[in-house]
Structure formats: structure tokens, C-alpha cells
Amino acid sequence: MIKHWAMKCHHRFWVHKTANVSNKVLKAVQPKMKEALHDI
């Protein structure tokens, strides 16, 4: 149960981090930026 929660929390962190970074770049750059973040 704790391991599942930790994984969910980690995933949630990356979802919000991606959204926050995405909001700071130009709309034209967002798809490439999103791909680059997924590579990390």
C-alpha cells in the first residue's frame, strides 16, 4: 500500500511539474518541450 502511494505521489509530481513548465513556454514550443520532459 505504501509503495503504491509513493508511486502515485511521484507520478502526480511529474504531471504538475510538466504542466507548470508548459505554462511558461510559448505554445509553439510546448509539444517539443513535452517530448523532452518525457525523455527525462
C-alpha positions as CSV (number, residue, x, y, z in Angstrom):
1,M,0.0,0.0,0.0
2,I,2.8,2.5,0.9
3,K,4.7,1.6,-2.2
4,H,1.6,2.2,-4.4
5,W,1.0,5.6,-2.7
6,A,4.7,6.6,-3.2
7,M,4.5,5.8,-6.9
8,K,1.2,7.7,-7.3
9,C,2.7,10.7,-5.5
10,H,5.8,10.6,-7.7
11,H,3.6,10.4,-10.9
12,R,1.5,13.3,-9.6
13,F,4.6,15.4,-9.1
14,W,5.7,14.9,-12.7
15,V,2.2,15.7,-14.0
16,H,2.2,19.0,-12.2
17,K,5.8,19.8,-13.0
18,T,5.1,19.2,-16.7
19,A,2.0,21.5,-16.6
20,N,3.9,24.2,-14.7
21,V,6.8,24.2,-17.2
22,S,4.4,24.0,-20.1
23,N,2.6,27.1,-19.0
24,K,5.9,29.1,-19.1
25,V,6.9,28.4,-22.7
26,L,5.4,29.5,-26.0
27,K,2.5,27.4,-27.4
28,A,4.6,26.6,-30.4
29,V,7.4,25.1,-28.3
30,Q,5.1,23.1,-25.9
31,P,5.0,19.8,-27.9
32,K,8.8,19.6,-28.3
33,M,9.2,20.6,-24.6
34,K,6.8,17.9,-23.5
35,E,8.7,15.3,-25.5
36,A,12.0,16.4,-24.0
37,L,10.5,16.2,-20.5
38,H,9.2,12.7,-21.2
39,D,12.7,11.6,-22.1
40,I,13.9,12.6,-18.6
